[in-house]
Amino acid sequence: MKPIIVIIGPTGVGKTKLSIELAKKLDGELINGDSVAIYKRLNIGSAKPTKEEQKEAPHHLIDIKEPTEEYSVYDYQQDARKKIDEITARGKRVIIVGGTGLYIKAALYNYIFTKGTTNNNYEELTNEEILRKIKEYDKKITIHPNNRKRLVRTLNKYENKEELTNEKDQCLYPIRVIGLTAPRDIVYDRINKRVDKMIEEGLVEEILSLKDEYQNSRVLNTAIGYKEFKGYIEDKKTLEEVKEEIKLNSRHYAKRQYTFFKHQFSTQWYDVNFDHFEETINEVYSDITKENA
């Protein structure tokens, strides 16, 4: 089996464009590694590949769930591994591309999950009851009883067994991880401009078409580019406030992405040439073909 190509990096650095060009050159098929692109009708805010881009190369695990359906990292692990097997059986090169590091690592490494209550709000439990349940897993843990958000997140982690076995760093496939990077100020500027472009391309109209789903959709209430609009829909925020909040949250997310990728993957990083992106494509492709020679 040829190494699976994994393309990672913060938002807005050109992962989609690189992945499509590599798929063409390497006779590959793409597996989405973004947790929001999984959902139908979340198109502009998720920055998922457009329908035209998806026609340029086979894409998998895009638009497979409704916004009101639950989908966990456990589900992604099962689906991605199935797609890896199918693509490999066809003799095609597997390329995983996206910014959700936990999803990608869970698919490729020996992450062991139990299918169960994912993203539970534990509405029936008080903060103190949640903390007691957490301490059944780890007596030493210290979380302030008033920090319900962290309490809920931590108990979800334990109940879904996202704390992994001792073999958690065992990779199950041969992989080659390609990271795209750029100076932070450039990445942040591209993020800001991309948010403005999303608004121009109809993000507000997309949100309004989804407003009835907000009450029953976890992804709409948690995903950057969508959660910020809840106040807008309720006439509590202006569009300008929402835009600035998306930009800020996206910049913070990019910083977290870098941290995760740098600590969790053995990555070959490439400085993106945004003015002549074909040079970045050719550099990556050349390195891949040299390795295969």
C-alpha positions in Angstrom: 0.0 0.0 0.0 1.4 3.4 -1.0 1.5 5.9 1.9 -1.7 7.8 2.5 -1.2 11.5 1.8 -2.5 13.7 4.6 -2.8 17.4 3.9 -3.2 19.5 7.0 -2.7 23.1 8.0 -4.7 26.1 9.4 -7.8 27.5 7.7 -7.2 29.4 4.5 -3.8 28.1 3.4 -4.8 26.3 0.2 -5.4 22.7 1.4 -8.3 22.1 -1.0 -6.5 23.4 -4.1 -3.4 21.4 -3.3 -5.4 18.2 -2.6 -7.3 18.4 -5.9 -4.2 19.0 -8.0 -2.4 16.1 -6.2 -5.4 13.8 -6.8 -5.2 14.6 -10.5 -1.4 14.0 -10.7 -1.4 10.8 -8.5 -4.6 9.2 -9.6 -6.0 9.7 -6.1 -9.3 10.1 -4.4 -10.0 12.6 -1.5 -11.4 11.9 1.9 -12.7 15.0 3.7 -11.0 15.6 7.1 -13.2 18.5 8.2 -15.9 17.9 10.7 -18.3 20.6 9.4 -18.1 19.6 5.7 -19.7 16.3 6.7 -23.1 18.2 6.8 -25.4 19.0 4.0 -26.4 22.6 3.3 -23.4 23.9 5.4 -21.5 25.1 2.3 -20.3 28.6 2.5 -19.6 28.8 6.2 -17.7 25.5 6.2 -15.6 26.5 3.1 -16.1 23.0 1.8 -15.0 22.3 -1.8 -17.6 23.7 -4.2 -19.6 21.4 -6.5 -17.3 22.5 -9.3 -14.2 21.6 -7.3 -15.7 18.2 -6.3 -16.1 17.4 -10.0 -12.4 17.8 -10.5 -11.5 14.7 -8.4 -13.5 12.1 -6.4 -14.4 13.4 -2.9 -15.7 11.3 0.0 -17.4 12.0 3.3 -18.9 15.4 2.2 -22.6 16.1 2.6 -23.4 12.8 4.2 -25.5 14.1 7.2 -28.3 16.6 7.8 -27.5 19.5 10.2 -29.8 18.0 12.8 -28.1 14.6 12.8 -25.4 13.6 15.3 -22.0 12.6 13.9 -19.1 11.9 16.2 -15.4 11.3 15.9 -16.2 7.6 16.4 -18.5 7.7 13.3 -15.8 9.4 11.3 -13.2 6.9 12.3 -15.4 4.0 11.0 -16.4 5.8 7.8 -12.9 7.0 6.9 -11.4 3.6 7.4 -14.0 2.0 5.2 -13.3 4.6 2.5 -9.5 4.0 2.8 -10.1 0.3 2.2 -12.4 1.0 -0.8 -10.1 3.5 -2.5 -7.1 1.2 -1.9 -9.0 -1.8 -3.4 -9.6 0.3 -6.6 -5.8 0.9 -6.9 -6.2 4.6 -6.2 -4.1 6.8 -4.0 -5.8 7.9 -0.8 -5.5 11.6 0.1 -7.0 12.9 3.3 -7.4 16.6 3.6 -8.9 18.9 6.2 -8.3 20.9 9.4 -10.0 18.7 12.0 -6.9 17.1 13.5 -8.7 14.8 16.0 -10.8 13.3 13.2 -7.8 12.6 11.0 -5.7 11.2 13.8 -8.5 9.0 15.0 -8.9 7.5 11.5 -5.2 6.7 11.1 -4.1 5.9 14.6 -5.0 3.3 17.1 -7.7 5.4 18.7 -10.2 3.1 20.5 -13.7 4.5 21.1 -16.9 3.1 22.4 -20.0 4.2 20.4 -22.2 5.9 22.9 -23.4 9.3 24.1 -21.4 11.8 22.1 -21.7 15.5 22.9 -24.2 14.9 25.7 -25.4 18.1 27.5 -26.2 16.2 30.7 -29.1 18.5 31.2 -30.5 16.1 33.8 -27.4 16.5 36.0 -26.3 19.3 38.3 -22.7 20.6 38.0 -21.9 18.8 41.2 -23.3 15.5 39.9 -21.2 15.9 36.7 -18.1 16.5 38.7 -18.7 13.4 40.8 -19.0 11.3 37.7 -15.8 12.8 36.3 -14.0 11.9 39.6 -15.1 8.2 39.1 -12.6 8.3 36.2 -10.0 10.5 37.7 -10.1 11.3 41.4 -7.3 13.9 41.1 -9.0 16.1 38.5 -9.7 19.7 39.5 -12.4 21.6 37.7 -14.4 24.4 39.4 -18.0 23.3 39.9 -19.3 26.5 38.3 -17.5 25.8 35.0 -20.3 23.8 33.5 -18.9 24.0 29.9 -15.7 22.4 30.9 -17.4 19.8 33.1 -19.7 18.7 30.3 -16.8 18.5 27.8 -14.6 16.5 30.2 -17.3 14.0 31.1 -18.1 13.5 27.4 -14.4 12.8 26.8 -14.3 10.1 29.5 -17.7 8.5 28.6 -16.7 8.3 24.9 -13.3 7.0 25.9 -11.4 9.7 24.0 -8.6 9.0 26.5 -7.0 6.3 24.5 -5.1 3.1 25.1 -1.4 3.0 25.6 -1.0 2.2 21.9 -2.7 5.5 20.9 0.4 6.7 18.9 0.5 3.5 16.8 -0.3 4.5 13.2 -2.2 1.8 11.4 -1.2 2.8 7.9 1.8 4.1 6.0 1.3 7.9 5.8 3.0 11.0 4.5 1.8 14.2 6.3 2.1 17.4 4.3 1.5 20.7 6.2 0.9 24.0 4.6 2.0 27.1 6.5 2.6 30.8 6.1 3.6 33.7 8.4 0.9 34.2 11.0 0.1 37.8 9.9 -0.6 36.5 6.3 -2.7 33.6 7.6 -4.8 36.0 9.7 -5.2 38.5 6.9 -6.4 35.7 4.6 -8.9 34.5 7.3 -10.3 38.0 7.6 -10.7 38.4 3.9 -12.2 35.0 3.5 -14.9 35.8 6.0 -15.7 39.0 4.1 -15.9 36.9 0.9 -18.2 34.4 2.5 -20.7 37.2 3.4 -20.4 38.4 -0.2 -21.1 34.9 -1.5 -24.3 34.6 0.5 -23.5 33.3 3.9 -26.3 35.3 5.5 -28.8 33.7 3.1 -27.4 30.3 3.9 -27.8 31.0 7.6 -31.4 32.2 7.2 -32.2 29.0 5.3 -31.0 27.0 8.3 -32.5 29.1 11.1 -35.2 26.6 11.9 -32.5 23.9 12.4 -30.6 25.8 15.1 -32.8 24.6 17.9 -32.0 20.9 17.2 -28.5 21.1 15.6 -25.3 20.6 17.6 -23.1 21.6 14.6 -24.9 24.9 14.0 -24.5 25.9 17.6 -20.8 24.9 17.9 -19.1 25.3 14.4 -17.3 28.5 13.6 -19.1 30.4 10.9 -22.5 29.2 12.2 -22.6 29.5 15.9 -21.9 33.2 15.8 -25.1 33.8 13.9 -27.4 32.6 16.6 -27.5 36.1 18.2 -28.1 37.6 14.7 -31.1 35.4 14.1 -32.5 36.4 17.5 -31.9 40.1 16.7 -29.3 40.4 19.5 -26.3 41.0 17.2 -25.6 43.1 14.1 -24.1 41.5 11.1 -20.9 43.5 11.6 -20.6 42.1 15.1 -21.0 38.6 13.8 -18.4 39.1 11.1 -15.8 40.3 13.6 -16.6 37.4 16.0 -16.2 34.9 13.2 -12.8 36.4 12.2 -11.6 36.4 15.8 -12.8 32.8 16.4 -11.2 31.7 13.2 -7.9 33.2 14.0 -7.9 31.5 17.5 -8.9 28.2 15.8 -6.0 28.5 13.4 -3.6 28.9 16.3 -5.0 25.8 17.9 -4.7 23.9 14.6 -1.0 24.7 14.4 -0.5 23.5 18.0 -2.3 20.2 17.4 -0.6 19.5 14.0 2.8 20.3 15.3 2.5 18.0 18.4 0.4 15.2 16.9 1.9 14.5 13.5 5.3 14.0 12.0 4.8 16.6 9.3 6.8 18.0 6.4 5.9 21.7 6.3 5.8 23.8 3.1 5.7 27.6 3.0 2.9 28.5 0.7 3.6 30.7 -2.3 0.2 32.4 -2.6 1.2 34.5 -5.6 2.4 31.5 -7.5 0.6 28.5 -5.9 1.6 26.2 -8.7 5.1 26.4 -7.4 3.9 25.0 -4.0 2.0 22.3 -5.8 5.0 21.3 -7.9 7.3 21.3 -4.9 5.0 18.9 -2.9 4.4 16.7 -6.0 8.2 16.5 -6.7 8.9 15.4 -3.1 6.2 12.7 -3.2 7.4 11.3 -6.5 11.0 11.3 -5.4 10.0 9.2 -2.4 8.2 6.7 -4.6 11.2 6.4 -7.0 
